[in-house]
Amino acid sequence: MPKTPEKLKKNLFIAGAGFIGSSLIELIKKDDSLKICGLINSKKMLIDLMGIDCKNWKTKLDNGMNADFEFFINEFSRLSKSIFVDVTASKQISMKTSKILAKGTSVVTASKIANSANQEYYDEIRVSELIGNAQFKYETNVGAGLPIIETLKTLLNTGDKILKIEGVLSGTLSYLLYKYDGSIPFSKLIKIAMKSGYTEPDPRNDLSGLDVARKILILIRETGEKIDIQDVCIDSLISNNVDPSTSVDEFLNELEKYDNDFLKIYNKAKNNDQVLRYIAEWDGEKAKVGLKAVAEENQFYYQNGRENFISITTKRYNKSPLVIKGHGAGADVTAAGVLGDILKC
């Protein structure tokens, strides 16, 4: 690949050095149009406005300065063509999105926090984009590397009207429900998925349905609708009798009490030639997420493994909805999606 002149390089400041951040850095190394000038995690930060040599970057970051996010913001505001990349789960960082954009720095984020915050902050971010003449990219908020948000934007920008959105939006829940056949308890399957890295460190973040609710909320907002998270009806997979303040281990032990209840739900579906899917739905008015038993005539019956499956019914795509499906979870595909957004800035 021919080298890009230095003055044309995009200056990247990345927050987050976990699985996604690490995968992203490896991808960036291969692109001469990009230059990493800053890295920050919860404890340390590394800044070099001339560009960080990414060999042994983890060791360099571990030995870097103590993390100071306000200082980090001020540093990338000094450079033109700066892009701030958020691959953290930090609410503190997400709530700085509006401020960063207003200062003229584009933001690429994999975090859903900013876009699923209250409607007032969501609107404020869009105003800040205009004030700072900056861009806000967040394709990986829903479906990792799948082009779901970009497709919605294109439909709307070309005059189509969104009538309905339905989807299997959680790779974790997709995996659990696809794998479950009653041969082992549901609580044990969750533990296996945790060890394989298929769930959040605290699986309640997946099982509660809140993550899926945030995703459908983001998609609905793309259509121009005003909606907050409390407007989404959430059918959690966690019993109301489970104490939410317990540790993860205590929660998993408590969950064993409900294995027979879940087995009954599974057997009822199986006896009716149905499968279980955790589905998000919006009909143009009401939004809900929850467990459903679906038969062969339902499109989500054919969802596989950790696959995400989105169906969009529009004025144009009415009798035959537009479908996007594919691998919707994982550090590699998410990092690739984030890189795609960076290249669009």
Disulfide bonds with the S-S distance in Angstrom:
none
